[in-house]
């Protein structure tokens, strides 16, 4: 009787690609879930949970993302500074102040909570405008965050 062997990718075998994603007029949650899958490498047949086999992703036009419903006023981001009281701001103020953090926080919360997730999140490059400094890596255009 012949046994099947499970393939486990090694870090030296993984070849990472660069992708370019345009976030203009994309829903934040749908785009973030697709970005998390590409960053983790779950779109590859050689996915291995304990190996960083995802790709690099450059997101442009992050200031043009959209929320469904009335989340611009209702969704709140909270953080603690170390002083008494917790700071909060809604999504509309966050978009005006730091638009790339809306998408980065959504992707970060969709990644697993472990050490590998910190390395995975470093492969996500988000820019509020249409310019990015990664032309030397020759990123390929990828359509993410569309409703099937």
Secondary structure, 3 states (H helix, E strand, C coil): CCCCCCCCCCCCCCCCCEEEEECCCCEHHHHHHHHHHHHHCCCCCCCCCCCCCCCEEEEECHHHCECCCCHHHHCEEEEECCCCCEEEEEHHHHHHHCCHHHHHHHHHHHCCCCHHHHHHHCCEEECCCCCCCCHHHCCEECCCCCCC
